[in-house]
Amino acid sequence: MQQKKQALKVEKEQLVAQMTEPANSSLPYQKVTKTAAIASLQDQLDGPSKVYERYLTAFVVWEQGRTAIQGDVDTSGSVACLIGMIADLDTLPERLATLLFQRRGKSLEIFAQIEAEANVYREVYKPVQDFSNEHPLINEQFKLNFSVSIVRKAGMSEKFFAFIGQKVAGSFCGTEEGEKVFGELVDKHDCSSAEGAIAFANDLLGHLTHDQRGKDPIPIPIGKQLRKQQKITELYDYIYSFGYLAPEYNLNLGQKMLSQLSHGERGMLLLMFYLLIDKENIPLVIDQPEGHLDNQTVYILLGECIKEAKKRRQIIIVTHNPNLAVACDAEQIICAQMDQVSGNKVTYTAGAIEDENINQMLLDILEGTRPAFNNRDEKYYTAKA
């Protein structure tokens, strides 16, 4: 038993001795060293794998960048788009010519619709025009005619300059100067035909793509001339869709359009409609139609209309002009007289021109009495002699 205890004691002392050996030879130190060596070896074994993983990650990022740069024909600024654009340069003139031809075709279709609307006006008023042509008095004396033309709408200039600014460079720069250039273009072209309308549109566009104020036209982008919020596509639509054109119906008296007639001429034209063109046979009452008309017009034109119309309807005229009452051979004259002394009492005397009393009233009231009539007659005769 004593020997066994002694052996255990020796073994204990040996273990203590091992535990108290220098640090570089102790078991804990050896464990730490070996663990670090194992980790170092493990890192050396995993290094290629980690480098490969980093490579794969970098390659994915590079591939994504490459794909973005390569792009496609629809991605602006990409290699594929630029290559496609370079390839299209050779075909660009042909494509441009095709597009211009298509634009012209669409403009012709639009103008054809405007022309069709004008033809509707012509068809509606054709019976009146035919009647005017066949009526000797209208055709020879009045030369009345109806016309339908395609004209520019009012406010065209304002609409155009709602697109184009006048404070930048370009043919239309400057408020007064730009409007003057635009007006000259409008006056230069006749838009009553399809070819004239297209020529105007092309000329207008030419002034937008080139500054033509100088001797030599200078190219200028349209986009620089647009007002804010305006789109170039809408400007093109405005120019080539002819929204500024419309059919206009005109009534002409000889070479004068209705808008150019005086107040009296317009009144006479209206009377002519009632007297000659109107198919009604009911009585027609006219109050002083000679207003604003000279006596020559009253006698030659208005008088002839009245004499023609009274063949089929009763005409009642209030007048102070002998060229209507007498020269138109009125069947009955009614002379109205007011007595202011008797409380403005009105009396009427009626009868034919041949009636002696009526004849005298006509001479006194309309001609200014016999002496006045003779006096004028003598002077006219003297002037003629």
C-alpha positions in Angstrom: 0.0 0.0 0.0 2.9 2.3 0.9 4.5 1.6 -2.5 1.3 2.4 -4.3 1.0 5.8 -2.6 4.7 6.5 -3.4 4.1 5.7 -7.1 1.1 8.1 -7.3 3.2 10.8 -5.7 5.9 10.4 -8.3 3.4 10.5 -11.1 1.9 13.7 -9.7 5.2 15.4 -9.4 6.0 14.5 -13.0 2.7 16.0 -14.2 3.3 19.2 -12.2 6.7 19.3 -13.7 5.3 19.1 -17.2 2.8 21.8 -16.4 5.5 24.1 -15.1 7.8 23.6 -18.1 8.8 26.8 -20.1 5.9 28.4 -22.1 7.1 27.3 -25.5 7.1 23.7 -24.5 3.9 23.5 -22.4 0.9 21.6 -23.6 -1.5 24.6 -23.7 1.1 26.4 -25.7 1.5 23.5 -28.0 -2.3 23.3 -28.4 -2.6 27.0 -29.3 0.3 26.7 -31.7 -1.1 23.6 -33.4 -4.5 25.2 -33.7 -3.0 28.3 -35.4 -1.0 26.1 -37.7 -4.1 24.2 -38.6 -6.0 27.5 -39.3 -3.1 28.8 -41.4 -3.1 25.6 -43.4 -6.9 25.8 -43.8 -6.6 29.4 -45.0 -4.0 28.3 -47.5 -6.3 25.6 -48.7 -9.4 28.0 -48.9 -7.6 30.9 -50.6 -8.0 29.9 -54.2 -11.7 29.2 -53.6 -12.2 32.7 -52.0 -10.3 34.4 -54.9 -12.5 32.5 -57.4 -15.7 33.6 -55.5 -14.5 37.2 -55.7 -13.8 36.8 -59.3 -17.3 35.4 -60.0 -18.9 38.3 -58.2 -16.8 40.9 -60.1 -17.5 39.1 -63.3 -21.3 39.3 -62.8 -21.0 43.1 -62.1 -18.8 43.5 -65.3 -21.2 41.4 -67.4 -24.1 43.6 -66.2 -22.2 46.8 -67.2 -21.2 45.2 -70.5 -24.8 44.4 -71.3 -25.9 47.9 -70.4 -23.3 49.4 -72.7 -24.1 47.0 -75.5 -27.8 47.7 -75.1 -30.2 47.3 -78.1 -31.4 49.3 -81.0 -34.1 50.9 -78.9 -31.8 52.0 -76.1 -30.6 55.5 -76.8 -26.8 55.9 -76.4 -26.1 52.1 -76.4 -23.5 50.5 -78.7 -26.2 48.6 -80.5 -28.3 51.7 -81.0 -25.3 53.7 -82.3 -24.3 50.8 -84.7 -27.9 50.7 -85.9 -27.9 54.5 -86.5 -24.6 54.3 -88.4 -26.0 51.5 -90.5 -29.2 53.5 -91.2 -27.2 56.5 -92.5 -27.0 54.9 -95.9 -30.8 54.3 -96.0 -31.7 57.6 -94.3 -32.3 59.6 -97.6 -34.6 57.0 -99.0 -36.5 56.7 -95.7 -36.8 60.5 -95.5 -38.1 60.6 -99.0 -40.7 57.9 -98.2 -41.8 59.8 -95.1 -42.1 63.1 -96.9 -44.1 61.4 -99.6 -46.4 59.8 -97.0 -46.8 63.3 -95.3 -47.8 64.8 -98.6 -50.3 62.0 -99.2 -51.9 62.6 -95.8 -52.1 66.3 -96.4 -53.8 65.7 -99.7 -56.3 63.5 -98.0 -57.0 66.2 -95.4 -57.4 68.9 -98.1 -59.7 66.6 -100.0 -62.0 66.6 -97.0 -62.0 70.4 -96.8 -62.7 70.5 -100.6 -65.6 68.0 -100.1 -67.1 70.3 -97.5 -66.8 73.2 -100.0 -68.5 71.1 -102.7 -71.5 70.7 -100.3 -71.8 74.4 -100.2 -71.6 74.6 -104.0 -74.3 71.9 -104.3 -76.6 73.6 -101.8 -76.5 77.0 -103.6 -76.3 75.6 -107.1 -80.1 76.1 -107.8 -79.8 79.8 -106.8 -76.8 80.3 -109.0 -78.5 78.5 -111.9 -81.6 80.8 -111.5 -79.3 83.8 -111.5 -77.5 82.7 -114.6 -80.8 82.1 -116.4 -82.4 85.4 -115.3 -81.5 88.2 -117.8 -81.9 91.0 -115.3 -79.7 89.4 -112.7 -77.2 88.0 -115.1 -76.8 91.1 -117.3 -77.5 94.0 -114.9 -76.4 92.8 -111.5 -73.9 90.1 -112.4 -74.8 88.3 -109.2 -72.8 85.2 -108.5 -72.1 82.8 -105.7 -68.7 81.5 -105.0 -67.2 79.0 -102.5 -63.5 79.2 -101.8 -61.1 77.7 -99.3 -59.6 80.5 -97.2 -57.5 80.9 -94.2 -59.4 81.2 -90.9 -59.2 84.4 -88.8 -56.7 84.3 -86.0 -54.2 82.1 -88.0 -51.3 84.4 -87.0 -52.1 84.2 -83.3 -52.4 80.4 -83.4 -49.0 80.1 -85.2 -47.2 82.3 -82.7 -48.7 80.4 -79.8 -46.2 77.7 -80.9 -43.3 79.9 -81.9 -41.5 82.4 -79.6 -40.4 85.6 -81.0 -37.5 86.4 -78.6 -35.1 83.9 -80.0 -33.2 83.6 -83.3 -35.1 82.5 -86.4 -37.0 83.8 -89.3 -39.8 85.0 -87.0 -37.7 86.7 -84.4 -39.1 90.0 -83.2 -42.8 90.7 -82.6 -43.4 93.1 -85.5 -40.7 91.7 -87.7 -41.9 88.1 -87.2 -45.5 88.9 -87.9 -44.4 90.8 -91.1 -42.5 87.7 -92.4 -45.5 85.5 -91.6 -47.9 87.9 -93.3 -45.7 87.9 -96.4 -45.8 84.1 -96.5 -49.5 84.2 -96.2 -49.9 86.7 -99.1 -47.4 84.8 -101.2 -49.4 81.5 -101.4 -52.9 80.8 -102.7 -54.3 78.0 -100.4 -57.5 77.5 -102.4 -55.9 74.5 -104.0 -54.2 71.4 -102.6 -50.9 72.3 -104.3 -51.0 75.9 -103.1 -51.8 74.8 -99.5 -48.9 72.3 -99.5 -46.5 74.9 -101.0 -47.5 77.3 -98.2 -46.9 74.6 -95.5 -43.5 73.7 -97.0 -42.4 77.3 -97.2 -43.5 77.9 -93.7 -41.5 74.9 -92.5 -38.5 76.1 -94.5 -38.6 79.4 -92.6 -38.6 77.4 -89.3 -35.7 75.1 -90.1 -33.6 78.0 -91.5 -33.2 81.6 -90.4 -33.9 83.4 -93.7 -33.6 86.9 -92.5 -30.1 87.2 -94.0 -28.8 86.8 -97.5 -27.9 83.1 -96.9 -30.3 80.9 -94.9 -28.8 79.6 -91.7 -29.9 76.2 -90.3 -31.6 76.4 -86.9 -33.4 73.7 -84.8 -37.1 74.2 -84.5 -36.9 73.1 -80.9 -35.1 76.3 -80.0 -37.9 78.4 -81.3 -40.8 76.6 -79.6 -42.5 78.2 -76.6 -42.5 76.4 -73.3 -44.8 73.4 -73.0 -45.2 73.3 -76.8 -44.3 70.1 -78.7 -42.7 70.0 -82.1 -45.1 67.1 -83.2 -48.1 69.3 -82.5 -46.5 72.1 -84.6 -46.0 69.8 -87.5 -49.6 68.6 -87.1 -50.9 72.2 -87.2 -48.9 73.1 -90.3 -49.7 70.0 -92.4 -53.2 69.2 -91.2 -54.5 72.5 -92.6 -56.6 73.3 -89.5 -56.2 76.9 -90.4 -58.2 76.4 -93.7 -61.9 76.3 -94.2 -64.4 76.7 -97.0 -66.1 80.1 -97.2 -69.3 80.9 -99.0 -69.3 84.3 -100.8 -72.1 86.3 -102.5 -70.6 88.6 -105.1 -72.2 91.6 -106.8 -70.2 91.9 -110.0 -66.5 92.0 -108.9 -67.4 93.0 -105.3 -67.7 90.5 -102.5 -70.5 91.0 -100.0 -68.0 92.3 -97.4 -66.9 95.0 -99.8 -70.4 96.3 -100.6 -71.6 99.6 -99.1 -74.6 99.6 -96.7 -76.9 100.7 -99.5 -75.6 98.1 -101.9 -76.1 95.4 -99.3 -79.7 96.6 -98.8 -80.3 96.5 -102.6 -78.8 93.0 -102.8 -81.2 91.8 -100.1 -84.1 93.5 -101.9 -83.1 91.8 -105.1 -83.4 88.4 -103.4 -86.8 89.2 -102.2 -87.9 90.7 -105.5 -86.4 88.3 -108.0 -85.2 85.1 -106.4 -87.8 84.6 -103.6 -90.5 82.3 -105.0 -93.2 83.5 -102.6 -96.2 85.2 -104.1 -97.5 86.9 -101.0 -97.5 90.7 -100.8 -94.1 92.3 -100.0 -93.9 95.6 -98.0 -90.8 97.7 -98.5 -90.0 100.8 -96.5 -87.9 103.4 -98.3 -85.6 101.1 -100.3 -83.9 104.1 -101.9 -82.0 104.8 -98.6 -78.2 105.0 -99.1 -78.6 104.5 -102.9 -77.9 107.0 -105.6 -80.8 107.8 -108.0 -79.1 106.1 -110.9 -78.9 102.8 -109.0 -82.5 103.3 -107.9 -83.7 103.8 -111.4 -81.6 101.3 -113.3 -81.3 98.5 -110.9 -83.9 98.7 -108.1 -86.6 100.0 -110.4 -86.1 97.1 -112.8 -86.3 94.6 -110.0 -89.6 96.1 -108.8 -91.1 96.1 -112.2 -90.1 92.5 -112.7 -91.4 91.3 -109.3 -94.7 93.0 -109.5 -95.7 90.7 -112.4 -96.2 87.9 -109.9 -96.8 89.5 -106.5 -98.1 92.6 -104.9 -95.4 95.2 -104.0 -96.2 97.9 -101.4 -93.5 100.6 -101.2 -93.1 103.5 -98.9 -90.9 106.0 -100.7 -90.1 109.7 -101.4 -88.3 108.9 -104.7 -90.1 109.5 -108.0 -87.9 106.9 -109.7 -89.8 104.3 -107.7 -93.3 105.7 -107.5 -93.5 107.0 -111.0 -90.8 105.3 -113.1 -91.9 101.9 -111.8 -95.5 102.5 -113.1 -97.2 102.1 -109.7 -100.8 100.9 -110.2 -101.9 102.9 -107.2 -100.5 105.8 -105.3 -101.4 106.6 -101.7 -100.4 110.0 -100.5 -100.3 110.5 -96.8 -100.5 114.0 -95.3 -100.4 115.0 -91.7 -102.1 118.2 -90.4 -100.1 119.3 -87.3 -102.6 122.2 -86.6 -105.4 119.7 -86.2 -103.6 117.5 -83.8 -101.4 115.6 -86.3 -104.4 114.3 -88.1 -103.3 112.1 -91.0 -105.3 111.9 -94.2 -104.8 109.6 -97.2 -105.5 110.3 -100.9 -105.3 107.3 -103.3 -105.5 106.9 -107.0 -103.6 106.0 -110.2 -100.7 108.0 -111.6 -103.1 109.2 -114.4 -105.4 110.8 -111.9 -105.0 114.5 -112.1 -105.0 115.1 -108.4 -102.6 112.3 -107.7 -100.4 113.4 -110.6 -100.2 116.9 -109.1 -99.3 115.5 -105.7 -96.5 113.5 -107.2 -95.2 116.5 -109.0 -95.4 118.7 -105.9 -94.1 116.3 -103.3 -91.7 114.0 -105.1 -90.4 116.5 -107.8 -90.6 119.7 -105.7 -93.4 121.3 -107.9 -93.4 122.0 -111.7 -91.1 125.0 -111.6 -88.5 123.0 -109.7 -88.8 120.1 -112.2 -88.6 122.4 -115.2 -85.7 124.3 -113.7 -83.7 121.1 -113.4 -84.8 120.0 -116.9 -83.7 123.3 -118.5 -80.3 123.2 -116.7 -79.7 119.6 -117.8 -80.6 120.6 -121.4 -78.4 123.7 -121.2 -75.5 121.6 -120.0 -76.0 119.1 -122.8 -76.2 121.9 -125.4 
